Amino acid sequence: MAAISVLIADDEDVFAELVETLLRSDGRFEVVGRARNGREAVALAQRLLPEVIVMDIGMPVFDGIEATRRIRRTSPAIGVVIFTGSDEARDIERAREVGAAAYVQKMHIDAVLLTAIERAADRDAISPRRGAKPLQAIVAIA
């Protein structure tokens, strides 16, 4: 089976590099790009069409919630994993409202993140690529 294509959207180099290293060390994933702000995330999502985007909430230009809203509107088959340092209940709700597939705190840069990415790319789920509604579930990791 082909690797899951992943776009990383995070303005913090340390976290983006950690995520990229983690994914590149695991044959199930292929990092296809990196965005440093919300506008760049939307543009790269449209151009690269990754299966999953690992998206930080607090980014410049526009935040990860707005970027997710725009991406889900134009490319609903892309799964978005919100990956953030925030543990605010309102952020979890905002992520759910814009159709994120998962919400993972940055302290879980391990198997929890990898599992969330796999769920967001669930190739066995009914998806818009096959003519049905996208997976809307949220996995909140506290």
N, C-alpha and C positions, 0 to 999 in steps of 0.2 A: 504494500500500500504506500502511496506517495506521502511525503511529509506534509504536515499541516503548515500552510503558509501564514506567517505572522508579521504584522507591522507593529513596531514599538513606537508609542507616542508619549514622550516624557521630556520635559525641559531640564530635568536634573540628570546630568551626565552620569553620575555615580549609579543611580538606579537603572537607567537605560542600559548602561554597560553590564551591570549585574544580570539583568534580564536577558540581554543578548548572549552573554557567556553561558548562562544556564540553559537557554534554548539550543544554542549551537552544540552544547555537549550532549544533547539528547537527540538521537536520530529520528524521533517522531516529529520534530519541528524544523522549519526552515525560516530564518529571518529574512524577509524580503525588502525591508526598509526601515527607516527611522525618521520620525517627525519630532521637531522641537517646539512646536506650538500647535494650537487647534486648527488654524487655517491650513498649515502644512499637512496635518493629519487628514483633513478632508480631501485635499488635492491628491495626496499619495494613495488614499483609499480608492479614489475614482480611477486613478491611473494603474495601480498595481492589483486591485481587487483581491486583497488577501482574504483568507478564510476567517481570520481572527485579528483583532487589534487589541493590544494591551495598552490601555489609555489612562493616563494620569488625569485627575480632575483639575488640579491647579496649574494651568499652563497659560502663557501669555497669548495675546491677540484675541482668542476666545477660549474659554475653558473646555475641559474634557466633556462636560455635560452638553454644551452647545455643539461641540464637534460630533459627539455621538448622535445627537438629534439630527444633524445634517447628513451624516453618513447613513443612518438607518432610513432616512427619507429617500435618499437616492440609490442606496445599495442595501436593501433589507436583508440580503442573505449573509452579509458580513456580521459575524458575532463580535461583540465588544465586551472585553473584560475590563471593568474599571479597576485600576490598580493605584491605590492612594494611601497616603498616611492618615487620612481622615477616618475618624470613627463616629462621625456625626450621623445620627439616625436620619436626619433630613437629606444628607448626601446619598444614603442608601435609597431613600424614596425617590430622589431626583433621578438616580441611575435607573431605577425601575421604570419611571415615567417615560424615559427616552428610549427604552427597549434594550438596555444593556443585558447581556446574558449572565454576567457574574459581577460581583463586587468583592475585591480581595484587598486587605490591608497590606501595606508594603512590608510589614514585619513578617509576612508569610511568603517570602521570596524563596520558595522551596516546592515541595510536592503539591502543596495547596494551590499555588499558582498554576503549575503544570496541569493539575486536574481540572481547574477552572477553564483553562485554554482548551483542553480536550472536550469538555462539555459544550463550550461555546461553538466548537467546530463539529459537533456531533453529526457525523456523516450519515448516521442511520436515522436521524430525525427527519421528519417531513420539513422541507425547506422551500423557500420561494424559487430556488433553482429548479425545483420539481413541481412548481405550481401551487404550493400551499402556503399557509401563514408561517412566519418565522417563529422559532423557539423564543418564548418571552420570559422564561423562568429566570429568577435572580437567586444566586447563592450568596448569602451574606455571611462572611467569615469574621467572627469577632475575636 
